[in-house]
């Protein structure tokens, strides 16, 4: 029991440390800030012992939660190479709208890996790498972007929610004629709680900070993320 307790305490400390530097990052006077609500429904399941699928829908409110501005629909299919590693390919379609601009449609193809680094005594440390090929309806070139996510989940007790923290970095690999600049794109840091609803579903909510390297001003979004997740 002492070993398990020590393992959990160590990982709880690590969980809080992962986003600490990012979440405490000060905003400059030139940074545009907003409060947003991001809701999502995700479904993960398996078709065979090695063939898996995933799908999600995301719906976002901007401008202090006063305006609907973004939809993402995404699906993928993958192969479980070994029990802790899955390689997938997928497609996503999104529509977004910024104030004073028309709705813009974006299509993405992506390839990704999901790796479970640690899964012990309820503690889970996972990472995901995703390469995206992006096309906007108002441009002609393909934007290549890489995303790296790390996520830690630590149970807070029997029949209790789990503490969840994550950090995701986005890097643009090229520039495009529709406005993408190569290099650092954005960071997302999140801390929250995952509440088990039953054997196959979880409700997750918390706080997320999104920092976007944008022109003419960087953007800093304070986000309430709410996700209903199903494991089938």
N, C-alpha and C positions, 0 to 999 in steps of 0.2 A: 504493500500500500504506500510506503514511503517513497518507493521508486516512482510509482505512478503519480503521486502527488507532486514530487519534485519535477517530473517531466512536464506536468501540466502548468506548474508555476513558472518554469523556465520559458515555456512557449507562450504563456499569457504575457510575460514581460516582453518577449520578442514581438508579439502581436501588436502591443501598444507602441513599440518602437518603430515598426515599419513605416507608418504614415506620419509619425510625429513631426519630423523635419518638414515634410511637405505641407501638412495641415497648418503649421505655424508660420508659413511663409508670408511675409507682409506684402500688402498690395501698395503699389506706388500711386501717386496722384494721377498718373496717366492711365491707370487701369480702369476699364469699364466693368462694373459689377452688376450682378443680377441675382435674384432669388428664383429658383425653379423647382418644379415637381416632375420627377421622372417615374412613371409607372411601367411595369413590365409583367408579362406572363411568359414563363419558360417551360418547355417540355423536353425531357430527356428520356430515352428508352432504348431498347435493343430489339433488333429484328432476328438475330441469331446469337450464338455465343460470342461471335467476333464482330458482327455487323451492328453498328449503333446509329442512332439518329438524334437530332436536336432541332428544336424550332423555338423561336421567340418573337414576340411582338412588343414594341416599345412605343409609348405615347407620352409626350413631354409638353408641359406648360412653361411659358417664359414670361418675362416682364412682371416679376412679382406675383407669379401664378395667375396672371390675368388674361393670358393669350395662349391659345393652342398653336404650337409652332413646329412640331417635328413628329414624324412617324417612321418607325423602322420595322420591317418584316423580314425575317431571316430564317433560313433552314440549311441543314447540313447533313451529310451522311459520312460515316467514318468506319475505320477498321481498328479494332483493338489488337495492336501488334503484340503486346505483352499485357498482363493484368494492369500495370500502372501507366501504360502509354497508349494513347489513341491518336491516329492521324486521320484528319477529315478534310473534305472539300465542301464548299457551299456557295450560296448565293444570297444576296441581300438587296432589298429595294427600299429606298427612303424618300420621303418628301419633307422639305424644310422651308421655313419662311422666316426671314428677318424683317424687322419693322421697315416699312417703306419699299419692300421688294416683293416680287411675285414668288409664288411657290416654285421650287426647283426640285426636279426629280434626279435622284442619283441611283445608279446601279453598281453593285460590287460583286465580283467573284473573289473567293478567298480560299486559302489553304492554311491549315493550322495543325498544331500538335497540342495535346493536353497530357500533362505528366503529373501524376500524384507522387510527390517527393516523400511525404510522410503521411501515414494513416495509422494512428496508434492511440488507444485509450480514448477514442472519440475525437482526438486532435487531428486535423487535416491541413496539410500544407501542399498546395497545388500551384502549378504555373501553366500558362498558355501562351504560345507564340502564334501570331496570326499575320500572314502576308495578304494584303488586299490589293486588288486591281480595281480602280474606281473610274467611273464614267459619269459625267454630268451632262444634262441635256443642252446646256448652253456652252459646251466646249467640244473639242475634237480629239484631244489627247488623253492618254491613259495616265492616271495618277497611281503611283506605286507607294504604298504605305505599310510600315511594319508596326505591330502593336505587341507589347510584352506585358502580361499580367501576372502578378503573384498574389495569392490569396491564402489567408490563414483563418481557420475556424477552430475555436476553443470552447468546449462545453463548459457551462457555468454550474452544472450540477445535474443530478437525476431529474428528469421531467422538467428541466429548465431550458431557457433559450441558450443559444451559443453566441459567443462574441465573434464577430466577423470583421476582419480588416483586409483591405486590398490596396494595391497600387498598380496603375497601368500607365505605361509611357507609349507615346505615339511618335514615330519618326517618318517624315516624308522622304522618300528615296529619290524623288525627282521633282522638277517644277513643271507646271502645266499652263496651257493657254487660258484656263478658267480660274486662275488665281492662286494655285498652290505654290508655296515656296519650299524648296528642298531644305531638309534639316529638321530640327526639333519642331513638333507640331503642338503637342499638349501633354499634360499630366492629369490623371484622375486619382485622388486618394479618398478612400471611404472607410468609415467605421460604423458598425451597426450591430443589430441583434437579429438572429434567425430563430423564429418561433416554429417548432414542429406542430403542424395541425393534425396530421395522422401519419400513417405509415408511408404515404406516397407524396405528401405535399408539405411545403414550408412557406411561411410568410416572413420576408426579410425587409427590414426598414432601418434607416439610420441617417447619417449625414455624409455627403460627398462634396469635396471641393474639386472643381475643374479649372485648371489654368490653361488658357489657350494663347499661343504665340500668334497674334493677329495684327493686321494693319487696318486703320492707322493707329489703333490702341490695342494693347493686350486685353484679354477678357478674363475675369475671375468670377466664376459662377458658384453660388452656394445652393446646393441641391438637396432636396429631400427625395431619396430613392426608395421606392416601394416595389418589391418583386414578389409575385406569387409563383412558386416553382413546383413542378410536378416531376416525379421520377417514376416512370412506368415500366 
